């Protein structure tokens, strides 16, 4: 049995906290973005990221694990057929392919101020469905290639040489300045 989180929980008991997070993640996948308290958003983010990673795998075991958490209800739009548009189906067929090239960071939290009634800090958590820009993809590939090609010892010596050289230049220029001011 997993040990419960230390400190205050969302709700009263661990079971209630799981239900709150389950409802939040279901709403997030249904609407794409939700406004909630900052604490709930921070607790929701790792759960949503894990479920999206499982949806990207797409195998039966992963889908069944997702179904334990996500309420597989149909959206409340009467014009759409219910069976093919469940939240679980949308997660696997729409959201997971949209973030297939991302290695993580499927959600974004933005703080939006305090709630009027009780002054609770509020935040918007949303799915990041934009594709990676080509520039970011090229930079990441170049970094991977550089890591594979350069041994670690060469990296360490190059880093030390870079940090020592500017300091020597600064010392030389400061000694030149002091000698010119003495004249």
N, C-alpha and C positions, 0 to 999 in steps of 0.2 A: 504494500500500500504506500503510495507516495506521501511524503511528509508535507503537511500544509504549509503555505507561505507564512513566514513570520510577520508579526505585526498585524495591523488592521487589514481586514478584507473588504472587498466590495460586497455589501450585504452582510448577513449575519453569520452564515456557516459556509464551509467549503462547497457544499452542494449548491447553495444559493449563488455563490460567486461563479460557479461553472455555468449555471443557467443564465446569469446576467451576461457573461462573456459570449455564450452561445447565441443569445438574442442579438447582441451587438454585432457579432461577426456575420450573422445571417442578414441583418439590415445593411451592413456594409456591402456585402456581395450583391444584394438586391438593388440598392440605390447608387452604389459607386462612391458615395461620400455621406458621412453622417456627422452631426454636431453633438458632442457629448462633453463631459467634464474631462479635464486634462489627465486626471488620474486614470479614469477608465480608458482613455485613448492610449495611454502608455502601457496599460496592462493588455489591451486588445491587440496592439501592433505585432508582438511576437507570435500570437496565436494565428492571426490572419496570414502572416508571412509563411508560417509552417504549413497551413492549409493550402496556400497557393502553390508551394513547392510540391506538395503531394499531388495536387491537381495537374501540375506539369508532368509528373511521372505518368499519370493516366492509367495505371494498371488497376485491376479489380480490387486488390487489397487496399491500395491508397484511397480509392473511391469509397470503399466501405468505412475506412477510418474517418474520412471527411463526413460521411453520412451520420456518424455518431455525434458530431458536433453541430453541423449545420442542419437547421430545421428545413426539411425538404418540402416546404409549403409552396403553393403556386402563388405567383404575383397577384395582386388585387386588381388586375385589369381584366374586365369581362370580355374584351374583344379578342383576347389571345387564348388559344387552346391550352388547357392546363397541364397536360402530361409532358409535353416537350419543353415547357418553359419553367421548370422548377428551378430553384436557386442552385441546386447541385448541378443540374444540367448546364446552366448558364456559366457556372464556375469552370467546369471542365471544357466546354466547347467554345466559350467566348473569352473569358478572362485569362485562362492559362495560355492559349495560343498568342494572345496579345502581349504577354510578358515573357514569351519563350526565350528571347535573346538576352534577357536580364539575368544576372547572377544573384540578385537579391534586391532589396529596396523596393518592394512592390507597393508599399504604402507610404504616405506622407502625412505628418502631423503639423498643423498650423494653428498656433494659438490665436484666439480671436477676442480676448478680453474676458471680463467677468460677467456672470449672470446677474440680472437685475434683482431678483428676489433674495438670494442668499449670498451674493458676491462670490460664488464659486468660480474658479478659473475654467473657462471653456476652451475647447479646441475642436478643430475640424480634422477628421481623419478621412483620407481619400485614397482611392486606388490610383497608382501611377501607371496609366495605360499608354502613355506616349512612347513611341519607339526610341531606342537610343539614337542619338544623332550620329551621323557617319564619322564625325571628327572624334567623338568619344570612343567609338569602336576601333578606329585606326590607332589611337593612342594606347588603348588597352592591348591590342595585338602587338604593338611595338614594345611595350613594357614586358610582355610575356616572352617575346623573342630575345630581348636583352637579358632577361633573367636566366634563360636557358643557355645562352651562348657564353656569357661571362662567368668565370669561376668566382667563388666568394672571395678568395684572397686578393684577386685583382680589384674587386670592388672596394675592399677595405683600404688598400694602398691608394687608390684613386681618390677616395673620400678624404683621407688624411692629407694628401697633397693639395687638394682644393682648399681645405681649411687652413693649412699652414701658409700658403702663398699669399692670400690677401692680408694676413696679419703682418708678414714681412714687408709688403708694400706699404702698409700703413705706418709701420715703424720707421721705414726709410724716409717716407715723406715727412713724418713728424721731426726727425732729426735734421732734415734739410731745412725745415721751417725754423727750427730753433737756431740753427747756425746762421741763417740769413737774417734773423731778427737781432742776433748778437752784434752784427757788424754795424 
